[in-house]
Amino acid sequence: MQVIKNDYGYAIELEITNSSDNTPFVLTGYTITFTCSNGLSTNATITNASAGKCSYTVKDGDFDTAGSYEAQIKVMSGTKQMSTVIFGLEVLDELAG
């Protein structure tokens, strides 16, 4: 996944699937957290629970340093927490001009 440094106000759309059969992970009753190795940890919004879809709206300052990072989605319900596989997130410099 790639994002542009200092851009914000747009949504990153995510889909969570079951690793065993690649079907949507039903998110009903769960809360979702988007975490990144740049220190970001914030709630995501479930957009279609039965389809395993959620989104995170990027805020000012979330990705203000270019570089390669790791990210992960945490799915929580009560005392239960499950995490997705870690995926790459690259913050690219904006073009001068």
Helices and strands as residue ranges (DSSP letters): E 2-4, E 11-15, E 31-36, E 41-48, G 49-51, E 53-57, E 67-77, E 80-83, E 87-92
